[in-house]
Amino acid sequence: MHTRRYSFVALAVMVACTGGESSPARRSLIDSRDTYDPRSLDPALSTDVPTGRAVGYVFDGLVRFTPDAQIVPGLAREWTVSPDGLTYTFHLRTGVKFQDGRPFVAHNVTASFQRALDPATKGGRGWPLYPIAGAKDYADGKASSVSGMTTPNDSTVVIRLTEPFAIFPKLLAMPVASIVPDSVPANFGEHPIGTGPWKFVEWKHDDYLLFAKNAGYWDTPPKSDSLRARIIPEPSTAVAEFESGNVDVLYVPEGETRNWEETDDKKAMLETAPALRVFYIAINTTRGPLSDPRVRQALNYATDAAGILEGIVSGRGNLAAGVIPPSLAGSDTTRKRYPHDVAKAKQLLAAAGHPTGIDVELWSSQTPPFPRIAQTVQANLAEAGVRVKIVQRDASSMREAARSGKTDMALKDWYADYPDAEDFLYPLLHSANKGVGGNVSFYSNPKFDKLVSDARREQDEAKRVSMYRDADQMAYDDAPMIYLFFYKELYAVQPWITGFVVPSIFTGQRWTDVQITRHP
Amino acid sequence: MIVVFLLLYVAPGDPVQDMVGERADAETIARLRKDLHLDEPLPKQFILYAGGVLRGDLGKSYITQRPIIEDIRERFPKTLLLAGTAMLLASILGITIGVLSSRNPGGWFDRLSLGFAYLGISFPVYWVGLILILIFAVTLHWLPPSGYGGIKYLVLPALALGSRSIAFLARVTRSAMLDVLGGDFVRTARAKGLKERSVIMRHALRNALIPIVTVLGLDFGYYLTGSILTETIFSWPGIGRYVVNAIARRDLPAINGSVLFLSVVFVLVNLITDLAYAKADPRVAFN
């Protein structure tokens, strides 16, 4: 009897001790956003989101992104471009040290780029550096060095491009262009050393990554002493960790959006930012009736994109009428998406010679929310007489099938690697990128190609933006995809956290201004 | 091993495309395929791989470039710890509940435990896991919701993983005990004037052990390989999640290596179960 009473008291005490809103005793910042183990912490291998994020903590590039996806100087103080747009001269910061004490000099820049391109590194992500003269040849093993990079002195790097490419500096803010020290050891991916705001401490695979403040950081050092990036594969678990106060920020799962928006104390913690991410269905423009633009427009008319946006992702986004997200220059926000108009769809199909409708396969991965979107599209298209067979495969199989042109339609999303309309128009729709490059619509329109290629070379910002807008309109009229929506990030941030801004681009938040503030 | 190897190479999906990510170029893909010998004919790929395995080399992950054997060495002990704890919990709780229900078949405890057993067997493990998190972590704050660390991190995942076994073992123990308790030797033991406790523990339970050991042995294999959901729900860094990630990314050496390793473990567990029979019942000899 005695012990029973004791345990009852203990229980009551435990329950009493569980306050909800008070700030935690810990001082370390804890992130919950990674859902799988990073591939490596070696910048040259950064092909996935967790890797890119971690690389951004430990390393610097010549430039970097702010949370709202603006580009600002990093290890380069400033840069100049020659009038022909071919030569970039980067003036580097002096007195910067790597975390092991070695000084950062111009030679590190060229060596880092060369290493990322080196076939022996087997990184597989050389393309952001391909605009550099000789980079592609080097990556393909046809040259012994990259011809387009020189270092006149320790604080200057001169980079020559194969052709003018006005947004080139944006590509240098990608993780793969981070600067690494000389003589990198074989286990660099497990023990990275950079010049960044956080020093790597430890990595427990599938568990967490731990970083400590780099007190000697050349820019303002982080306000907190340490940062732990936990790897939590199950979104519901991340929510439970957040509600228990064990993590500081949370991606609110799509399925929980309403719950959070409609509960007052939860709503107060929500923060949002437009994501550079588009959901769409690539229509393979080379297959059967889908080669007719009228058929593809009909598919757009028949799809109730607004219903999908509202019903499946809880209204988290804006309807897409083009591929350029509304937060990027070149987006035409006055353009209205094809309205949901079944009669119009039927009429277009009949005009294209398919009065009895068509049969198509729609491929989708098994990752939420894709299967539900696919089912809704199937039901929408059925109303217009389009008989859709859904083929559901794991992401890897589906990607391979779409890239090799075996899919009629493929339900996909696309995240920007750098904040520019070019990162949507060029990979998704330019004929140079058919298949593995990202254009799984196999869209090929010489006029569109020329416009996008010219825009890449155009130095005048205003002109370039207007070319993007025209190109987007041109493709939109050809309808090489069913346009769905642009996604909006929804985060929950604990009330004790200050300085966290939701990033529009995944490498845009380095936690340097973030800290836990204590309320008395 | 051959079957797994063939299945993987026949399955759709391309490891190299998973390596390079969303935007890629054909030359890079071709070069990486060559580097990884993926352009060689299948028999040659298999010989290359089998040769490595015979030398004790499971190869390196295509994706992370880390040696597979190190990845397994880091993760398997954690799965073993989770599975072992789940089994320990299952045997203690399951056998106790089973023995207690057999004492008074049809009584309130028996009926209550039957109810829980049905629930335990019917609920999927991820559901049990989420409910446990909701009750003991989010609401009561007694235990952390997920992660790897000391014993407090172990309780919930072990309970979730063991929940099916607790229920199952309780039923198996109960029926085995009821069979045995009707036996002549139990009447004899009672007639000798032994205490009821001694009758149950030393005479009856011992004779009921064979079916219990069988269930435990089978379940342990299931724990090791079937802990994937539990590890995912509780962010437990074990081998189950490793295999799932490897499959999602078509990391062929990682899948081959871990499946091979788990097969060996499975065989070992079955062997140990068979040996345990002999310990539980001297009539089972193994010569």
Interface residues (C-beta under 8 A of the other chain):
Chain A: M14 V15 C17 T18 Y36 D37 R39 S40 L45 T47 D48 P119 K122 G124 R125 G126 W127 Y130 K136 A139 D140 G141 G189 E190 K204 H205 D206 D207 Y208 R230 I231 I232 P233 E234 S236 T237 A240 E241 E243 S244 N246 R393 D394 A395 S396 S397 R399 E400 A401 R403 W414 Y415 D417 P427 N433 G435 V436 G437 G438
Chain B: A11 P12 G13 D14 V16 Q17 D18 M19 V20 G21 E22 R23 A24 D25 A26 E27 T28 I29 R31 L32 D35 I63 T64 Q65 R66 D71 E74 R75 L130 I133 L134 A137 V138 L140 H141 W142 P144 P145 S146 G147 Y148 T232 I233 F234 S235 P237 G238 R241 Y242 N245 A248 R249 R250
